[in-house]
Amino acid sequence: MSFTELECKTLMEVATASIEHGLTHHRALTVNPEDYSPKLREERVSFVTLKIQGQLRGCMGALVATRPLISDVANHAYAAAFSDPRFAGLQSSELPQLDMHISVLTIPEPMTFTSEADLIRQLQPGVDGLIIKDGWYRGTFLPAVWEALPEPQEFVRQLKHKAGLPMNHWSDSLTIQRYTAESIFFDTTTQTYRCV
């Protein structure tokens, strides 16, 4: 699903407004989905990633759609800024330096493979996001993670580590799903929105 430039801009503006609202009111911005286009009212899954000077500053999202996309983005933008357990809550002084990336995910599809080598052969670097599950262990990497981990074997190893599994783990009960994502950026240098 492709978003119009206006829809991309709207998602980014709502995400930014939700973070600004959070600085003052300590909760996400409440939006009325009926005020937005049909595509932004659909139940979709999103992740919001925040960076400052190229360094991660927060990332939150979900893998199951439970609400309209516009509401999902508002809530995950707030959560990325203030509820990511890896970071202290965002300070107002950091707001001007913030780079934001919104990922809107497709529905994950199960992958079929006979071995780890077979799995790695099927991967599409830069395109696939992956969800790994084995028992209680679970983790995901968004397609954007390929920028930092361009080698498929290392991508899978690090995803296992993120899920709490040994990097060399393999079992018959391990499952992998893949998805793609439409990415929305705001470039602070050029002050423009990009939809990819």
C-alpha positions in Angstrom: 0.0 0.0 0.0 1.5 3.3 -1.0 0.7 6.5 0.9 0.3 9.9 -0.8 2.9 12.6 0.1 0.1 14.3 2.1 -0.6 11.1 4.1 3.1 10.6 4.8 3.3 14.2 6.0 0.2 13.8 8.1 1.6 10.7 9.9 4.8 12.4 10.6 3.1 15.6 11.9 0.8 13.5 14.2 3.9 11.6 15.5 5.7 14.9 16.2 2.6 16.4 17.8 2.2 13.3 20.1 5.8 13.7 21.4 5.3 17.4 21.9 2.0 16.7 23.7 3.8 14.1 25.9 6.4 16.6 27.1 3.6 18.7 28.6 0.8 16.2 29.4 2.8 13.0 30.0 0.5 11.0 27.7 0.1 10.3 23.9 -1.9 12.7 21.8 -5.5 11.5 21.3 -6.6 11.6 17.7 -10.0 11.1 16.1 -9.4 8.6 13.2 -12.6 9.9 11.5 -10.7 13.2 10.8 -8.2 11.4 8.5 -8.1 9.6 5.1 -9.4 6.0 4.7 -5.9 4.6 4.5 -4.9 6.3 7.8 -8.0 4.8 9.5 -7.2 1.2 8.5 -6.0 -1.1 11.3 -2.3 -1.4 10.6 0.9 -2.1 12.5 3.6 0.6 12.9 7.0 1.2 14.5 8.4 4.6 15.3 12.2 5.0 15.5 13.8 8.1 17.0 17.5 9.0 16.4 19.7 11.9 17.4 22.8 12.5 15.3 22.5 9.0 13.9 22.3 7.3 17.3 19.2 5.4 18.4 17.1 7.4 20.9 14.0 5.2 21.1 12.0 2.7 19.1 8.6 1.2 19.9 5.9 -0.6 17.9 3.8 -3.7 17.7 3.4 -6.8 15.5 -0.4 -7.1 15.7 -2.8 -4.5 14.4 -5.3 -3.4 17.1 -6.3 0.2 16.1 -6.3 2.6 13.3 -2.9 3.5 11.9 -3.1 7.2 12.7 -3.8 6.3 16.4 -1.1 3.6 16.3 1.5 6.1 15.1 0.5 8.7 17.8 0.9 6.1 20.5 4.1 4.6 19.3 5.7 8.0 18.8 4.9 8.8 22.4 6.1 5.4 23.6 9.4 5.7 21.6 10.1 9.1 23.2 9.1 8.3 26.8 8.6 4.6 27.4 11.5 2.8 25.7 13.2 1.0 28.7 16.6 1.4 27.1 16.6 5.2 27.5 15.5 8.0 29.8 12.5 10.0 28.7 13.1 12.5 26.0 13.8 16.1 27.2 12.4 19.1 25.4 16.0 20.3 24.6 16.4 17.2 22.5 13.3 17.8 20.3 15.1 20.0 17.7 17.7 17.3 17.1 15.3 14.5 16.7 15.1 12.4 13.5 12.1 10.3 13.2 11.4 7.2 11.0 7.9 5.6 10.8 7.6 2.0 9.5 4.2 0.8 8.4 4.3 -3.0 8.2 2.6 -5.5 5.9 1.0 -8.6 7.4 3.8 -11.1 8.3 3.9 -14.3 6.3 5.5 -17.5 7.5 8.6 -18.7 5.7 9.3 -22.3 4.8 12.9 -23.5 4.9 14.8 -26.8 5.5 17.9 -25.4 7.2 19.5 -22.1 8.3 21.4 -22.0 5.0 18.1 -22.4 3.1 16.6 -19.6 5.2 19.5 -17.3 4.5 19.4 -18.0 0.8 15.7 -16.8 0.7 16.3 -13.5 2.5 16.0 -10.2 0.6 18.5 -7.7 2.2 17.1 -4.3 2.6 13.5 -5.5 1.9 12.6 -8.2 4.5 11.7 -7.6 8.1 11.9 -10.8 10.1 10.1 -12.1 13.2 11.8 -15.1 14.9 10.0 -17.3 17.5 11.0 -20.4 19.4 9.0 -21.2 22.5 8.8 -18.1 24.7 11.6 -16.4 22.7 10.6 -13.8 20.2 12.2 -10.9 18.4 12.0 -8.8 15.2 14.2 -6.7 13.0 12.7 -4.1 10.8 13.9 -3.8 7.2 15.8 -0.7 8.1 18.2 -2.8 10.3 19.8 -4.1 7.1 21.6 -0.7 6.9 23.6 -1.7 10.0 23.7 -5.5 9.3 23.9 -5.9 5.5 25.2 -9.5 5.7 22.2 -12.0 5.8 23.9 -14.5 8.1 24.9 -11.9 10.6 21.4 -10.3 10.4 19.9 -13.7 11.5 22.5 -14.2 14.2 21.9 -10.8 15.7 18.1 -11.3 15.5 18.5 -14.5 17.5 20.5 -12.7 20.1 17.9 -9.9 20.3 15.2 -12.6 20.9 17.3 -14.0 23.8 18.6 -17.1 21.9 22.2 -18.1 21.3 23.5 -16.8 18.0 24.1 -20.3 16.7 20.7 -21.6 17.9 18.8 -23.8 15.6 15.8 -26.2 16.3 12.8 -27.8 14.6 10.5 -25.6 16.6 12.0 -22.3 15.3 9.7 -20.3 13.1 10.4 -17.2 11.0 7.9 -14.8 9.5 8.7 -12.0 7.1 7.1 -8.7 6.2 8.0 -5.5 4.4 7.5 -2.0 5.5 6.7 1.4 4.0 9.0 3.9 5.5 8.4 7.6 6.2 11.2 9.9 7.1 11.6 13.6 7.9 15.0 14.9 6.8 15.9 17.7 9.3 18.6 19.0 6.9 16.3 19.6 3.9 13.1 19.9 5.9 11.3 17.5 3.6 9.3 14.3 4.0 10.3 11.1 2.2 8.1 8.0 1.6 9.9 4.9 0.6 
